[in-house]
Amino acid sequence: MEDFKHAMGLRDRYRFSKSGSIIKLSLILSLAVGIQSVAIAYPHNNATINKNKLANKAAITGKVVDETGVGLPGVSIKVKGTANGTVSDSKGVFAINAPDDAVLVFSFLGYESKEVAVAGKTSISVSLAPESKGLTEVVVTALGITKDQKKLGYSVSTVNGEQLNKAKESNVALSLQGRVAGLSVGGSNGGPGSSARVLLRGLTSFTASSPLYVINGVPMDNTQRGQSGEWGGADYGDGISNINPDDIESMTVLKGQSASALYGSRAVNGVILITTKSGKKNSPIGVEFNTNFQFDKAVDNTDYQQIYGQGIQGVKPNSLDAARNSGSLAWGSKMDGSDVIQIDGQTHKYSPVSNYIDFYRVAPSYTNTASFTGGNETGAFRLSASNLRANSMVPNSYLDRKTFNFNGSQQVTPKLNVNIVANYVIEDSKNRSGLSDGPGNPNNVQFLAPNQDQATLAPGVDPSGKELTFTDDSYVTNPYFAANNFISNVNRTRLISALSAKYDLTKWLYLQGRLGYDDSNDKRLNIEPTGTGYRNDNGAMNTSQTHINEFNADVLINGKHSLVEDLLSVDLTIGGNIRKSELTGTFINGQNGFIIPYFYSLTNFRSRDSGPQIDPAQKKQVNSAYYSADFSLKDYLVLSTTGRYDYYSTISKSVGPGIFSPSVSGSFIFSELKKMEGVDLGKVRLSFAQTSADALSYANTVYYSLNNSINGFPAAGFSSQLPNLFLKPFTLKELEAGLEMKFWGDRLGFDVTYFSRKTNNEIINGNLDWSTGYTNRYIGTGSTQNRGLEVEIHGTPVRTSDFSWTPSFNFTYVKNKILQTDGITNNNIGFGTFRPAASSGIAVTSLVVGLSGPQILATDYKRDASGNVVFDASGLPQRGDLKAMGSAIPKFYGGFNNSFNYKQINLGFLVDYRFGNKVLSGTENGSIFRGLNKLTLKGREGGVVGSGVTESGAANTVNVPAQTYYQALSRNVGAVSVLDGSFIKLRQVTLGYTFNSTFLKGTPFSSIGVAAVARNLWTIMKHTDNIDPESGFSADPRYAGIEGASLPFARTYGLNVNFKLKN
Amino acid sequence: MKKRYIFSFLVAGATLMASCSKNFEEINTQPDKTNGNLINPNFFMSQVQMTFSQTGYDQLLFQSMWTQSLASTFSYYSNGDKYVYGGGGTGYFNRTWNRGYSALTLVDEMKTLIKDKPEYANLDACGTILRAMFIQRITDLYGDVPYSQEGQAKNGIFEPVFDSQKDIYTAILTQLEQATAALDASKGTPTSDLFYGGNIVQWKRLGYSLMLKAAMRLTKVDAATARTYAEKAFIGGTMASIADNAKVMTDAAGNTSSNSDALLVPDDFREVRWGKTLIDFMQSSNDPRISAIAEITAANGRRANENRTLAGNNTAALQVGMPNGYTTSTIATATGYPGATPAADAEDAAAPLGKYSRPRLSVYPDRISANFIYSYGESELLLAEAASRGWATGVAATHYANALAADMATLSQYNTTGAATVSPAAIATYVAAHPLIATTALQQINMEYYVVTSTTFNFNETFANWRRSGFPVLTPVTFQGQFITGQVPRRMPYPTTLLQTNGPNYSAAVQRQGTDNFATRVYWDKQ
């Protein structure tokens, strides 16, 4: 008799489950979580193995064949419950010793495993069937309703948590880059926890933003908490950046509007469903510990000239004052190794050092996550605790995030199931780096003259404590002073929770209620310290508290029933939702400087300014009702329709009560109708949907605000934004068609989708001239079109028992076109710009009718009728017309992901690419203005005579000193700052080894996985000389493709170790 | 059991629905703002006076240095000092425009709220006077600008036509005439008035003084109209003492002076100095105001120059104006360069501008100080000029003497500390020593206009009066890469954004007025 018992283990498990509910258990465990070491120390029960009873073994031989009868080599054959096993030979033949009553397990990658009882036989032949993934895959769709993927009439993609949590990004959304067709991901180089720009199917609308994130069926708040513009600022992260990647089971991307239409007016940017990990019923207590250590290393992407040093108009500094006025101007003389006075008051060699990158540190980050799972016959739970500490490359700056995640479900009665999910986040970020062109930004270190040793800027203060500035503009903060003295901290606590109950009325009908609550509190502190160069007092202090919450209550009833037996069935859902959201806040600022220097407290001011944070204040409620109905004709034709009605508090009654979002989709599985050789799945899809955008709060009434009183007299004003009583959100219509096929047991599969979407009546915040009384107005006349193609190809071209290669490739083409702005003059809609152009307008991103948005517009040289460059009387290039230079968002993009498995070794890498986008580079502009750019070498000796004509048409002969010429060039000709942003990058590499239980015999571990990980390892192709093409200071789509003075591009290397404890 | 669950579900659902859909309007009401029924329209007056008075960088960047009242070696000021773009360059064209129209918008809204409410008749008339004041500054700087269709986005006018400056001046004069006539001291008065605390008599005087100023702007182009309205204003009664000065005292709690805030940036106060043209003139007449307005750094070196708490040396004899057109590296080559002050110690750097006079720290960079808009002295100078031209506005010499005394006394109003007070004895001595002489009357009057508007940081007015009167005589700066060469700018180009926001009307205005640049003269600035 076979006798592998886990007696003690089983008894223990039952004792646990009988002694109390899952909730109680989790409470006990949560106490233990505080000390991570407890996780390791948790007592495990070694299985009791009776080694004396391995008797009655017999030799068994046989053959394994595939579905066509051909022998399968390399199939693993194991005696169930033992480590005893073998593999089939090249013809599929095998031999193994096994007891009479044993069960043999045949497994082979890509085929469904099979168990065969020996039952005294000595010859066993087995036929393995291909694993038909595509045929049985169940996916989560809108509202958390699971559906059979093959029946869907629209495109969805799922990314497993495993792909996101080995080589980690502190904002998990950034890990989606290159993984899903149709999804383009960008961000800001703002340090750990910065926001992500996630766009589905192009720039959906003028106000396109990230998709709606839905976590375990409940919408999550993704408010962007502030980011940089051309005038500087820091990136304070978005909502998704709080989520711990280790807790994510999968992310499902609902790309098309038909897929997301059940979210009604919030679906316009698409939806990403996040499913967090959960426990399984009837499973023993599992303990898992994951530790990840990574470090970011800054990459110097600049290729600046190394010939001319610091100085002005060809002269190197001759005094300390001159040195301090020209720290980032490389208009000096040829560097000759002579002694020259520098910013620190010392003499240094006038020789190139170009070591700005050394200002940035190699920044380590670590994540430790411990999780506990378990379940009995009526319930299951998972509890995890995680700590992330991500240091920024900027010294003295980090993100610290602790997350606690609980997921528990309990079958209260045979018909009632209750589920609770809670995700608690405590996040502290210290000194979020200033970005772009604003004060307090340490990244201006990137513009040092080539002979300037960045170390001469340290410690950033003179002996009196005053900031040591290094340019003639005190708003360009000394990087050491910015990093060590400025303070910009955020503390966030957040609870995302969901409570749901499901009651089975009958076998085919259930009722479900869900409550979701997402509540976050931010405390922000900003200090401009004593000694700040541009401040004339002892410094300033601003504090604010912001509270954001979103509450959702949802009730639905679902029934599945056949209308005509074996022919026509229906799956019907009807439900309602109430959503309340609110954003409020208060601020307190100290006034007129600290009284006592260096004492940074709100008490240290003569007076304080305080009040509500009026601008972000928002409150809205939406009541909704929805239905979804799927009609299936046998197994090959499915017709679905959904509809949702949203009744908004923010829409004026006079323009109607609400918005209806319908969708219709159909899928025809032709492979079910007629079986084809080698075809597992063949499906065509067609769908249509109309959704609309969210409506703004308070946008349809004139409001007056009370301002600070003036010497006791009350004062009032009002917004420069002209309200519009007739505001209604725009609509988006989308048609999608697709073909999905899978062959040979999923050895090869592809999914091709074409979509065409168009918006109508987009609300434009159009610019007005002040002389109209307002600077902006809302008008509902805009229209955007996106058409594109998404291709996903995946397969397993090589598959043996020990080795497999699983590549997948995705490709997206999106053609965006702005069809209409205000419909009358169709003026451009301004988006973003960079500081050199902030007021001169030489380069901006805009929505331009007829072109793809956001379009970079930049001034060309001034030219005459025959195209000659026209120089002014001083011989300087002048500002010409604004010209369209291309879109800031790529037209082609995608990724190529590969996974190789050899025995216990796994190698994965992701290459991603992007083509057809332009970058508006503040770095390029600044480097020309400052004489760092190689372009400025021409004419250093003897001056520049611009090739072109004068205003009168005669050839230009005026000789201009190089500095004067190139500074005029950067000031007048925006086009020189527009670069090609295409790239191909080796984005991620993971190399892992898993120690299995055989190896770990006698240890408390059931498995240990070790992986070396790296991100952004190699830029295979780029066209920008001085920057990384992905650089940016803001994740806002309006600032897409605009870069300058942000953190440098980083390579990340690390190690991920995962321990699973034995049960 | 089963029924109970279903019941609970339904009750919970129904309760939520019912409790939630009735108060939508309340939910969509901004909690921190109010509406037209509750707001007090008077509160707009204080805001608009403050807004309009805060000129700050608007004029510091351009007019203050075009008129050579100030000078700077700092790259940010090259727009004014050297006619070379610095900082945001063309992006600064809109500063006076935007400020002016945002102020006009507030007045318009105030006037809309009190329309047909007789109890607000005085507030309404004051609003009209303010509108005239505001549009004059805008049109003086740019020329043809929107006025008849200004501020009407609410009525659907998103691209207002540009009115000719001639028409705007006609409107200013007639509207001032009507508004001053409508003021009635027996009716309710403005309650939130930063100029005069609701004193209607003073408002009336301001109205007539503004009429006088608008009239006198037309001396080159339409002397007859100028005379008509100057005489009307004189009869109506212009400002009578420095108590009538139109000014706004700033407030350290959130409404500090934008002039002082600009000058308080260490870069700015280290590298902005009084101009040579102004200081030379004041030295030549032994003007006692020199010690009130100017000082050199008391200690050596750059650090001392960046120390705002270190009082300077205001001895009149030591005051030297800095010539325009130099950078920190080239200033040593300027004629009459007084030399740098040496570094105080090894950590310090030398201060190349240390011996040039700066606006006194205790006066101008004072966060609680007066933003002067229009002074009694200016009004008297305009009357003096009108009288000198033979118009019936009293005795020129008397007005001139009144003006000199008033202009010097006005400086005491600059700060609550009276830091810039000139002693009555010094004033009397100076006035006695500088009588108006008929043959040089226009020069004397307008040079004093130059001094008073410069010393009260009212450079918009300095610039306008220089263009009209030709005083002071300015030598244009020459420098590499100028946006205008061989002459001092005479106009501000339109905001660059107008092409996008109001293209057709912008083009029509340029067509009518001439190229949109720094050289084109506005209507009243006839060659």
Contacts between the chains, C-beta under 8 A, distances in Angstrom:
chain1	res1	chain2	res2	distance
A	312	B	329	6.1
A	313	B	329	7.7
A	315	B	329	7.6
A	319	B	349	6.5
A	319	B	350	6.1
A	320	B	302	7.9
A	320	B	343	7.0
A	320	B	348	7.7
A	320	B	349	3.7
A	320	B	350	7.4
A	321	B	302	5.9
A	321	B	328	7.1
A	321	B	349	3.9
A	321	B	350	5.7
A	321	B	351	7.3
A	321	B	352	6.5
A	322	B	328	7.7
A	322	B	329	6.3
A	324	B	302	7.9
A	324	B	349	6.3
A	325	B	328	6.3
A	345	B	346	6.8
A	345	B	347	6.2
A	413	B	1	6.9
A	415	B	2	7.0
A	416	B	5	6.2
A	462	B	303	7.7
A	462	B	347	5.7
A	463	B	347	5.8
A	464	B	303	7.2
A	466	B	303	7.5
A	466	B	306	7.5
A	472	B	74	6.8
A	472	B	75	5.9
A	472	B	267	7.0
A	472	B	328	7.5
A	473	B	75	7.6
A	473	B	76	7.2
A	473	B	267	6.6
A	474	B	265	6.7
A	474	B	266	5.8
A	474	B	267	4.7
A	501	B	9	7.9
A	503	B	2	7.8
A	503	B	5	5.2
A	503	B	6	7.2
A	503	B	9	7.2
A	505	B	2	7.7
A	505	B	6	7.5
A	511	B	6	6.7
A	511	B	9	5.8
A	513	B	9	5.5
A	513	B	12	6.8
A	513	B	13	7.3
A	533	B	266	6.5
A	533	B	267	8.0
A	534	B	265	5.3
A	534	B	266	6.6
A	534	B	267	6.9
A	535	B	266	8.0
A	536	B	264	4.0
A	536	B	265	6.7
A	536	B	266	6.3
A	536	B	269	7.8
A	536	B	308	5.0
A	536	B	365	7.5
A	553	B	13	7.7
A	553	B	16	5.1
A	555	B	9	6.5
A	555	B	12	7.9
A	555	B	13	4.6
A	576	B	13	6.9
A	576	B	17	7.0
A	578	B	16	5.4
A	578	B	17	6.7
A	578	B	20	5.5
A	580	B	20	7.4
A	591	B	252	7.0
A	591	B	253	6.2
A	591	B	254	7.2
A	592	B	252	5.8
A	592	B	256	7.9
A	592	B	367	7.0
A	607	B	252	7.5
A	607	B	253	5.7
A	609	B	253	6.9
A	609	B	254	5.7
A	611	B	32	7.8
A	612	B	31	7.5
A	612	B	32	4.6
A	614	B	30	7.9
A	614	B	32	4.7
A	614	B	33	7.0
A	617	B	30	6.9
A	617	B	31	6.4
A	617	B	32	6.0
A	619	B	27	5.5
A	619	B	28	7.6
A	619	B	31	7.4
A	620	B	27	6.4
A	620	B	28	7.0
A	621	B	20	6.2
A	621	B	21	8.0
A	621	B	24	6.7
A	621	B	27	5.2
A	623	B	17	6.8
A	623	B	20	6.3
A	623	B	21	5.3
A	647	B	21	7.0
A	648	B	24	7.9
A	649	B	24	4.1
A	649	B	25	7.8
A	649	B	27	4.2
A	649	B	28	4.8
A	650	B	28	5.2
A	653	B	25	7.8
A	697	B	28	6.4
A	697	B	30	7.8
A	698	B	28	6.4
A	698	B	29	7.4
A	698	B	30	4.4
A	701	B	29	7.8
A	701	B	30	7.6
A	701	B	35	7.2
A	702	B	35	7.2
A	702	B	36	6.9
A	703	B	30	5.0
A	703	B	33	3.6
A	703	B	34	6.8
A	703	B	35	6.7
A	704	B	33	6.2
A	704	B	34	5.3
A	704	B	35	6.8
A	704	B	36	7.1
A	704	B	39	4.3
A	705	B	32	7.1
A	705	B	33	4.8
A	705	B	34	7.6
A	706	B	34	7.6
A	706	B	43	7.2
A	707	B	47	5.9
A	708	B	251	7.6
A	708	B	253	6.3
A	708	B	254	3.6
A	708	B	255	5.9
A	709	B	46	7.9
A	709	B	251	7.7
A	709	B	253	7.9
A	710	B	46	5.3
A	710	B	47	7.7
A	710	B	50	5.4
A	710	B	194	6.2
A	710	B	248	7.7
A	710	B	250	7.9
A	710	B	251	5.0
A	710	B	255	5.0
A	711	B	194	7.2
A	711	B	249	5.9
A	711	B	251	4.9
A	713	B	46	4.3
A	713	B	192	4.5
A	713	B	193	7.6
A	713	B	194	6.2
A	714	B	40	7.2
A	714	B	42	7.9
A	714	B	43	4.8
A	714	B	46	6.9
A	714	B	192	5.8
A	715	B	43	5.5
A	715	B	44	7.8
A	715	B	46	4.4
A	715	B	47	4.0
A	715	B	50	6.7
A	715	B	192	7.0
A	716	B	39	5.8
A	716	B	40	7.3
A	716	B	43	3.6
A	716	B	44	5.6
A	716	B	47	5.9
A	717	B	44	7.2
A	717	B	47	5.2
A	717	B	106	6.3
A	718	B	106	7.9
A	718	B	109	6.5
A	720	B	102	7.0
A	720	B	105	7.8
A	722	B	153	5.1
A	722	B	154	6.8
A	767	B	497	7.0
A	767	B	500	6.7
A	767	B	501	5.4
A	768	B	153	5.9
A	768	B	158	5.9
A	768	B	501	6.0
A	769	B	101	7.8
A	769	B	146	7.9
A	769	B	159	7.9
A	769	B	160	7.8
A	769	B	495	7.4
A	769	B	497	6.9
A	769	B	498	6.0
A	769	B	501	4.1
A	769	B	502	5.0
A	770	B	94	7.8
A	770	B	97	6.5
A	770	B	98	4.6
A	770	B	101	3.9
A	770	B	102	5.8
A	770	B	105	7.5
A	771	B	97	7.5
A	771	B	101	4.8
A	771	B	145	7.0
A	771	B	146	4.2
A	771	B	150	5.3
A	771	B	151	7.3
A	771	B	160	5.5
A	771	B	502	7.4
A	772	B	150	7.7
A	772	B	151	6.7
A	772	B	152	6.7
A	772	B	153	3.9
A	772	B	157	6.6
A	772	B	158	5.7
A	772	B	159	7.7
A	772	B	160	6.1
A	773	B	101	7.4
A	773	B	104	7.7
A	773	B	105	4.2
A	773	B	108	6.3
A	773	B	109	7.9
A	773	B	150	7.3
A	773	B	151	3.7
A	773	B	152	6.6
A	773	B	153	4.8
A	773	B	154	6.8
A	774	B	105	7.3
A	774	B	153	4.6
A	774	B	154	8.0
A	777	B	153	6.4
A	777	B	158	7.1
A	825	B	503	7.2
A	827	B	500	5.5
A	827	B	501	7.4
A	827	B	503	7.8
A	828	B	500	6.5
A	830	B	500	7.7
A	838	B	88	6.3
A	838	B	91	6.5
A	839	B	87	7.7
A	839	B	88	3.0
A	839	B	89	6.8
A	839	B	90	7.0
A	839	B	91	1.7
A	839	B	92	6.2
A	840	B	85	7.7
A	840	B	88	6.1
A	840	B	89	4.8
A	840	B	90	4.7
A	840	B	91	4.8
A	840	B	496	7.3
A	841	B	90	7.2
A	841	B	91	6.7
A	841	B	496	5.4
A	841	B	497	7.2
A	873	B	485	6.5
A	874	B	480	6.3
A	874	B	481	5.3
A	874	B	482	7.0
A	874	B	485	7.7
A	876	B	481	5.5
A	879	B	90	8.0
A	960	B	480	7.6
A	961	B	480	7.4
A	964	B	480	5.1
A	964	B	481	5.5
A	967	B	481	7.9
A	968	B	481	5.8
A	971	B	85	6.2
A	971	B	89	6.5
